[in-house]
Amino acid sequence: MTAASEGRKFTMTTLKQLTAAAGFVLAALCISPVLAAGDTHEAKDVDFSFEGPFGNFDRGELQRGFQVFIEVCGQCHSMNYLNYRNLAEEGGPEFPEDQVKAIAAEFMVMDGPDAEGEMFERPAKPSDFFVAPFPNVEAARASNGGAYPPDLSLLAKARAGYHGTWNQFINGAGGAEFIYSVLTGYEEEAPDDGEDHGALAYNPYFPGSWIAMPQPLFEDMVEYADGTTASVEQMSRDVSAFLMWAAEPKLEARKRIGFQVIIYLIVLSGLLYFVKRKIWANVDH
Ligand code: HEC
């Protein structure tokens, strides 16, 4: 065997090993969504306006979603990281300032102490945080059969709708889709697994498939200010979009700046290329 063929043999083996390794990684990526999903369904795929590199929120959708949150979800869930004034900010539902004042004023907050050292209640102001439905975790648990309705401020970012590296790479993490799927995923016919689930409802989109939240949305539960028909799907979609905004209020600015940076880098690359040509013009190379 000559040295040359010896060398080629080495390259061929390395190439085969590399191909095998790449194949293994690909297979692992494809299998992982199946393993991670377990007996819980994958989130439904919803075509939200804020997806993709240029996607933005739909103002009307965010306003309707807020209405659903305040009238339904806000009876049990808190929203601790939002101020009422955030509702007027650019990139969000963009309610007019006076409307935000009126929204805030419907809630009472504890303030004080006053000059006599007494705490007192007053209507909320736009600068206040969203008033929680329960004063503490114990009270929230007590009125929900022992289960805690989690704070919804960051839920859309805390939850993944799609599992598996490959799937998330293609579809994004999908927290809003997860929320949508849970809200629309209640099923009356539960499979008989021989276990007693007490007061839990069957919802195969929730991890473990049994959830302590009774189905929260029903046809025409809210009357939309803009006249949109309040189907369960519509309300679920709107409130999921609203929760996505709550979890990432700067989504629009982030995408806009990202885009500007890319344009800047492209222009800069062009300029640098011409500078390089000029500098090397008289050098033999
Ligand atoms: C009657 C009270 C109640 C109402 C109304 C309610 N929820 Fe819940 N929610 C709960 C409780 C309790 C849990 C905890 C369930 C569990 O741990 O099994 C929960 C859980 C959830 C979860 C799953 C959280 C997780 O950990 O992944 C989501 C999503 C959710 N709620 C969204 C909503 C939305 C959106 C609305 C409004 C449309 C809403 N809920 C209305 C009580 C409520």
Boltz pocket constraint, residues with backbone or C-beta under 6 A from the ligand:
constraints:
  - pocket:
      binder: B
      contacts: [[A, 68], [A, 69], [A, 72], [A, 73], [A, 74], [A, 75], [A, 76], [A, 77], [A, 144], [A, 147], [A, 148], [A, 149], [A, 150], [A, 155], [A, 159], [A, 178], [A, 179], [A, 182], [A, 183], [A, 210], [A, 211], [A, 212], [A, 213], [A, 214], [A, 216], [A, 217], [A, 239]]
      max_distance: 6.0
